[in-house]
Amino acid sequence: FGEEFCLARMPCLTSAVAIVDSRVYTLPFPWVEERMDRDPALCRQIMASVSRKNLVLLHQVMEYSSADAFQRIAQVLVNLSRRYGQAGERIGIRFTQQDVANLIHVSRVTVSNVINALTRQGIVERRDGAFWIRKPELLAGIAQGSAPDLRRHSHASL
């Protein structure tokens, strides 16, 4: 990440939390610019990367902006399950309620209340430090806003 700032010749101060073993490289812009001048294929790859990220961001803004917290948290769980799901609908990466809260700009308490409501309904389960999606179709329906409203079964005001 950082291609946008590099192309705009702007400094980029950022932070990231790796959920898998990762390696981070920094490349000075003059070095990148020299290679881009010599290699049109590299330019296309960078532009494709920037475009994909912008499309993902646009999709997330559209998806999360019209939904309430309950639905947005369900959307995050569905997206994580689709991306990192393993046999039996186990989400194969570790994350905390605070991670989800930070992602969609709600409190950790709100995330906890929603996950507790989903757990009481048998939709999700937290076991062995991982989240398990027990009723993926129902969770997807909640995420899309087409499932029964489970908030009334929740003790949270969402």
C-alpha positions in Angstrom: 0.0 0.0 0.0 1.0 3.6 -0.4 1.0 3.6 -4.2 -1.5 6.5 -4.2 0.8 8.7 -2.1 3.8 7.7 -4.1 2.1 8.6 -7.4 0.9 11.9 -5.9 4.4 12.6 -4.5 3.0 13.0 -1.0 4.5 11.7 2.2 2.7 8.7 3.6 2.5 8.2 7.3 0.6 5.0 8.0 0.3 2.1 10.3 -0.9 -1.5 9.7 -1.6 -4.6 11.8 -0.6 -7.8 10.1 -2.9 -10.7 10.6 -0.5 -13.1 9.0 3.3 -13.2 8.8 4.3 -10.3 6.5 7.2 -8.4 5.1 7.1 -4.7 4.5 9.3 -2.8 2.1 9.8 0.9 1.6 10.8 2.1 -1.8 11.9 5.7 -2.4 9.9 7.5 -5.1 12.9 8.3 -7.3 13.7 4.6 -7.5 10.1 3.8 -8.4 9.8 6.6 -10.8 12.9 5.5 -12.7 11.6 2.0 -13.1 8.2 3.3 -14.1 9.8 5.4 -16.8 11.6 2.3 -18.2 8.8 -0.3 -17.8 5.2 0.4 -19.0 4.1 -3.0 -17.7 5.1 -1.9 -14.2 3.0 1.2 -14.7 0.0 -0.9 -15.7 0.5 -3.2 -12.6 0.6 -0.2 -10.3 -2.4 1.4 -11.9 -4.3 -1.9 -11.7 -3.4 -2.2 -8.0 -4.6 1.4 -7.3 -7.8 0.8 -9.3 -8.6 -2.5 -7.4 -8.0 -0.7 -4.1 -10.3 2.1 -5.1 -13.0 -0.3 -6.2 -12.8 -2.2 -2.9 -12.9 1.1 -0.9 -15.9 2.3 -3.0 -17.7 -1.0 -2.4 -17.0 -0.8 1.3 -18.2 2.8 1.6 -21.4 1.9 -0.3 -21.9 -1.3 1.7 -21.3 0.1 5.2 -22.7 3.6 4.8 -26.4 2.6 4.4 -26.5 -0.1 7.0 -26.9 0.1 10.8 -24.3 -1.3 13.2 -25.9 -4.7 13.4 -26.0 -5.2 9.7 -22.4 -3.7 9.2 -21.0 -6.2 11.8 -22.7 -9.0 10.0 -21.2 -7.8 6.7 -17.8 -7.8 8.2 -18.2 -11.4 9.4 -19.6 -12.5 6.1 -16.7 -10.8 4.2 -14.1 -12.4 6.6 -15.7 -15.8 6.2 -15.7 -15.5 2.4 -12.1 -14.4 2.3 -10.6 -16.5 5.1 -13.2 -19.2 5.7 -12.0 -22.8 6.2 -13.8 -26.1 6.5 -16.8 -25.9 8.7 -17.1 -22.1 8.2 -14.2 -21.4 10.6 -12.8 -17.9 9.9 -9.1 -18.8 9.5 -7.6 -15.5 10.9 -7.7 -14.2 14.4 -9.2 -10.8 15.1 -10.7 -9.1 18.0 -14.0 -7.3 18.6 -11.9 -4.1 18.7 -10.5 -4.9 15.3 -14.1 -5.1 13.9 -15.1 -1.9 15.8 -12.1 0.0 14.3 -12.9 -1.2 10.8 -16.5 0.1 10.8 -16.2 2.9 13.4 -18.4 1.6 16.2 -17.6 0.9 19.8 -16.2 -2.4 20.9 -19.2 -2.7 23.2 -21.6 -2.5 20.2 -19.6 -5.2 18.4 -19.7 -7.4 21.6 -23.5 -6.9 21.9 -24.1 -7.8 18.3 -21.8 -10.9 18.4 -23.5 -12.0 21.7 -26.9 -11.6 19.9 -25.7 -13.6 17.0 -24.2 -16.3 19.3 -27.5 -16.6 21.2 -29.3 -17.2 17.9 -26.7 -19.9 17.0 -25.5 -18.0 14.0 -21.9 -17.5 15.2 -19.7 -19.2 17.8 -16.4 -18.2 19.3 -14.3 -21.3 20.0 -10.6 -22.0 20.4 -9.9 -18.3 19.8 -11.6 -18.3 16.4 -15.0 -17.3 15.0 -17.2 -20.0 13.5 -20.1 -19.2 11.3 -22.8 -21.8 12.1 -25.6 -20.4 9.9 -23.9 -18.7 6.9 -27.1 -18.2 4.9 -28.8 -16.5 7.8 -25.7 -14.3 8.5 -25.6 -13.4 4.8 -29.3 -12.5 4.9 -28.7 -10.2 8.0 -25.7 -8.6 6.2 -27.9 -7.9 3.1 -30.8 -6.7 5.2 -33.1 -9.5 4.0 -33.2 -11.7 7.1 -35.5 -11.4 10.1 -34.6 -8.6 12.5 -32.7 -10.2 15.3 -32.0 -6.9 17.1 -35.2 -7.3 19.2 -33.6 -10.5 20.6 -30.5 -8.5 21.5 -30.0 -6.6 24.7 -28.2 -3.9 22.8 -29.7 -0.7 21.5 -28.2 -0.8 18.0 
